[in-house]
Amino acid sequence: MSLPRSTILADPAWRPSPKAKLLWALENAVGIAVLAVALGVWMFLDDRRGWQLVAGLALVALAVLGLVVVPLWRFAVHRWEVTDEAVYTRVGWLDQESRVAPISRVQTVDTERGPLERILGLATVTVTTASSAGAVKISALDLPVAEQTVLRLTAIAAQHRGDAT
């Protein structure tokens, strides 16, 4: 008996907004800025330039990884799709997760918009299900796409009048 070469399910069809790359880079930039300030304080208070150079080079490498590589990789991996039967997502960059939430299990559909998402015109759709695995999140959607997705999910879920348990 041999194992199949691919997964059982096809990849979800849709990508997040192209602005997702900028969103994820900006989110990473906050942490990198905090580390840069800490390095600057250390350089001001201490004169161990050898270790500070090593820390500075590590920070530059981390900045390139966090501002360029990670957003591009996440964009290449992230996918989502809503059908009449289920919500499909694939997320992650190092640790990738694929989720399938049957429409009959949908309890609520919410839209979230953090400060950076509002600035960029993006939103996250959260589909809460009767599952111990937690909600399914479709992140970094253009706001009109997120609003259409919420309306579509609401309409589809209304047709499946189960108890979502």
C-alpha positions as CSV (number, residue, x, y, z in Angstrom):
1,M,0.0,0.0,0.0
2,S,1.4,3.4,-0.9
3,L,0.4,6.8,0.4
4,P,-1.0,9.4,-1.9
5,R,1.4,12.0,-3.2
6,S,-0.8,15.0,-2.4
7,T,-3.3,16.0,0.2
8,I,-6.9,14.9,0.0
9,L,-8.2,18.4,-0.6
10,A,-7.2,20.9,-3.3
11,D,-5.7,24.2,-2.1
12,P,-8.3,26.9,-1.4
13,A,-8.7,29.1,-4.5
14,W,-8.3,32.7,-3.2
15,R,-5.3,34.7,-1.9
16,P,-5.5,37.5,0.6
17,S,-5.2,41.1,-0.7
18,P,-1.9,42.0,-2.2
19,K,-1.7,44.6,0.6
20,A,-1.4,41.7,3.0
21,K,2.4,41.7,2.3
22,L,2.6,45.4,3.5
23,L,0.4,44.6,6.5
24,W,2.6,41.7,7.6
25,A,5.8,43.7,7.0
26,L,4.4,46.6,9.1
27,E,3.4,44.3,11.9
28,N,6.9,42.8,11.9
29,A,8.5,46.3,11.7
30,V,7.0,47.2,15.1
31,G,9.0,44.4,16.8
32,I,12.1,45.3,14.8
33,A,11.8,48.9,15.8
34,V,11.6,48.0,19.5
35,L,14.8,45.9,19.1
36,A,16.5,48.7,17.3
37,V,15.7,51.2,20.1
38,A,17.0,48.6,22.7
39,L,20.2,48.3,20.7
40,G,20.6,52.1,20.5
41,V,20.1,52.4,24.3
42,W,22.7,49.6,24.8
43,M,25.2,51.4,22.5
44,F,24.6,54.7,24.4
45,L,25.1,53.1,27.8
46,D,27.8,50.6,27.1
47,D,31.0,50.5,25.1
48,R,31.2,46.8,24.1
49,R,31.3,47.5,20.4
50,G,32.1,44.0,19.4
51,W,29.0,42.5,20.8
52,Q,27.0,45.5,19.7
53,L,28.2,44.9,16.1
54,V,27.1,41.3,16.3
55,A,23.7,42.3,17.7
56,G,23.4,45.0,15.0
57,L,24.2,42.5,12.2
58,A,21.7,40.0,13.7
59,L,19.1,42.8,13.8
60,V,19.7,43.6,10.1
61,A,19.3,39.9,9.2
62,L,16.1,39.8,11.3
63,A,14.8,43.0,9.6
64,V,15.4,41.5,6.1
65,L,13.7,38.3,7.2
66,G,10.8,40.0,8.9
67,L,10.2,42.8,6.4
68,V,10.8,41.0,3.1
69,V,11.0,37.2,3.3
70,V,8.3,36.4,5.8
71,P,5.5,38.6,4.2
72,L,6.3,37.2,0.7
73,W,6.3,33.6,2.0
74,R,3.1,34.1,4.0
75,F,1.4,35.6,0.9
76,A,2.6,32.6,-1.2
77,V,1.1,30.2,1.4
78,H,-2.1,31.9,2.6
79,R,-5.3,30.8,0.8
80,W,-9.0,30.8,1.5
81,E,-12.3,29.8,-0.1
82,V,-16.0,29.7,0.8
83,T,-18.2,27.2,-0.9
84,D,-21.8,26.2,-0.2
85,E,-20.5,23.3,1.9
86,A,-17.5,24.7,3.9
87,V,-15.0,27.4,4.6
88,Y,-11.4,26.4,3.7
89,T,-8.2,28.2,4.8
90,R,-4.5,27.6,4.7
91,V,-2.2,29.8,6.7
92,G,1.3,30.0,8.2
93,W,4.8,30.3,6.9
94,L,7.0,27.9,8.9
95,D,4.1,26.0,10.6
96,Q,1.3,25.7,8.0
97,E,-2.3,24.9,9.0
98,S,-5.2,23.9,6.7
99,R,-8.7,24.1,8.1
100,V,-12.1,23.1,6.8
101,A,-15.2,24.3,8.6
102,P,-18.4,22.8,7.4
103,I,-21.1,25.4,6.9
104,S,-23.4,23.4,9.1
105,R,-21.1,24.1,12.0
106,V,-20.9,27.9,11.6
107,Q,-22.2,29.8,14.6
108,T,-21.1,33.4,14.0
109,V,-19.3,35.4,11.3
110,D,-17.5,38.5,12.4
111,T,-15.3,41.2,10.8
112,E,-12.3,42.6,12.6
113,R,-10.2,45.6,11.7
114,G,-7.1,46.6,13.7
115,P,-5.4,50.0,13.2
116,L,-3.1,48.9,10.5
117,E,-5.9,47.0,8.7
118,R,-8.1,50.2,8.8
119,I,-5.2,52.3,7.4
120,L,-4.7,49.8,4.5
121,G,-8.4,49.2,3.9
122,L,-8.2,45.5,5.0
123,A,-10.3,43.3,7.3
124,T,-10.2,39.9,8.9
125,V,-13.3,37.6,8.7
126,T,-13.7,35.3,11.7
127,V,-15.9,32.3,11.3
128,T,-16.8,30.8,14.8
129,T,-17.8,27.2,14.7
130,A,-18.9,24.5,17.1
131,S,-15.3,23.1,17.1
132,S,-12.7,22.7,19.8
133,A,-10.1,23.9,17.3
134,G,-11.4,27.4,17.5
135,A,-12.5,30.0,15.0
136,V,-11.4,30.0,11.3
137,K,-9.8,33.4,10.4
138,I,-9.5,34.7,6.9
139,S,-7.1,37.5,7.3
140,A,-5.9,40.5,5.2
141,L,-8.9,40.8,2.9
142,D,-9.8,44.0,1.1
143,L,-12.7,45.5,3.0
144,P,-15.3,45.1,0.2
145,V,-14.2,41.4,-0.3
146,A,-14.6,40.8,3.5
147,E,-18.0,42.4,3.5
148,Q,-19.1,40.3,0.6
149,T,-17.7,37.2,2.2
150,V,-19.7,37.9,5.4
151,L,-22.9,38.4,3.5
152,R,-22.3,35.2,1.5
153,L,-21.5,33.1,4.6
154,T,-24.5,34.5,6.4
155,A,-26.8,33.6,3.4
156,I,-25.3,30.1,3.0
157,A,-25.5,29.4,6.8
158,A,-29.1,30.5,6.8
159,Q,-29.9,27.8,4.3
160,H,-28.4,25.2,6.6
161,R,-30.7,25.5,9.5
162,G,-28.8,23.1,11.7
163,D,-27.9,23.7,15.3
164,A,-24.2,24.2,14.6
165,T,-23.1,21.6,17.1
